[in-house]
Amino acid sequence: MYIYMIIKQILLIILLYYFVFINSILYPFYIINNSSIIKNIRILCRSLLILIINLLNIKSFINDDNINFSNNKINILLCNHITCMDFLIILIILDKFNINTFYYVTKNSIKYIPGIGTMIYYSNDIIINRKWKNDKHLLKNYLDNICNDSNSDNKIIIIFPEGTRYTERKFIESNEYSINNNLPIYNNLLVPKMKGLWYILNYLYNNNQLGNIIDLSIIFPNENKNILFNFIQNNTSQIYFLIRNINFIHYTEYNKFKNWFLNEWKIKDNNITNYKQIKYNKVNTNLNIINIIIIIIILLLSIILLKNSYTRKYLLFNLIIYYIFIIHKFL
C-alpha cells in the first residue's frame, strides 16, 4: 500500500518536473514563436499524462463515443471545474477524439507557474483577467489569432464557465448569489460567468468560424473531489466523463443568451446528479510509443544536462528572463 502511494507521488513529481524542464530549456523557441515546436511539446505532455494514467491504473469512462466535432471550424468545449488538474484530465478526452490543436481559456495568474505557465502563455491560450472591461479587448485579439492559426483544421477552445475551482465555500456563496438574484440553484455546479462566453460564441458565429458546442462534465465517484488526494489514498481511481452536443441558439442580446445558457447549465447539473443511471463505455487511451521514447530520452538527457553547471545557469537564466518579460508586459 505505502509503496504504491510512493510510486504515485514519484510519477506526479516526474510530470511536474517534465513540464518545468522541457519548457525552460526550450524557452528560446517560444520567444521566436515556433508554433510547430510548441504544438509538439503539448502533444508530448499529453502522452506523458496518458502513460502516468495507465501506470496508476486510473480508469476512465465516457457516456458517448460518437460526439460530433467540426473539422473545419472552431469547436467549443464547456467543462465544470472541480480540481486543480482539470486542464490535464481533459487531455484524456482530447486524445480519445484525436484533437491536437486546443486552446484553454484560463486566468491571468496561471502564467506565473513555472513550466506550465510558460507553455500556456506562448500557445495562444486565452489568458483573461476576469474583468470584463479589460477582457473584451483581449478576447478579440486572441480570437483573431486562433482563427488565423493554420496549425490545424480541427481546433477546440476549452472553457470553464464557472471561472474558478469548485469548493464547498464557493458553492455556498454561489447558491446565496443565485437566491439573491433569482437564478437557478445548482446541486453540483457554481453559477457560470457568461459574458466572455457570449462574446466568444458571437465572435465566432459572426465570422462563420463557430463549430460545435460540446458540454463535458468531469465526475469523480468519491466524495472527496481532490484528485491529488485520490491518487495518493486509493489503489485505483475512476473518472467519469459526461459529454453531449449542445444545440446552439444565437442570441444577439446578452440577457436572452444568459437565460438560455443558465437553462443548459441546469441540464448539465441534473445530468451530474443522475450520472450513475447513465451507461458508459471505457475510454481506451492510446499510448504513443514514439512519444514515450522521446519523453524518456528527454528525461534521461535532463539528468545528464543538470549535472553541468552551465546547463543549470542556462535554465535559471531562461526562467529569470521569462518572469522579467511577463512582469514588464503586464505592468
Buried (B, 14 or more C-beta within 10 A) or exposed (E): EEEBBEEBEEBBEBBEEBBBBBBBBBBEBBEEEBBEBBBBBBBBBBBBBBBBBEEBEBBBBBBBEEBEBBEEBBBBBBBBBBBEBBBBBBBBBBBBBEBBBBBBBBEBEBBBBBBBBBBBBBBBBBBBEEEEEEBEEBBEEBBEEBBEBEBEEBBBBBBBBBBEBBEEEBBEEBBEEBEEEEBEEBEBBBBBBBBBBBBBBBBBBEEEBBBBBBBBBBBBEBEEBBBEEBBBBBEEBBBBBBBBBBEBEEBEEEEEBBEBBBEBBBEBBEBBEEBEEEEBEEBEBEEBEEBBEBBEEBBEEBEEBEEEEEBEEBBEEBBEEBBEEBEEEEE
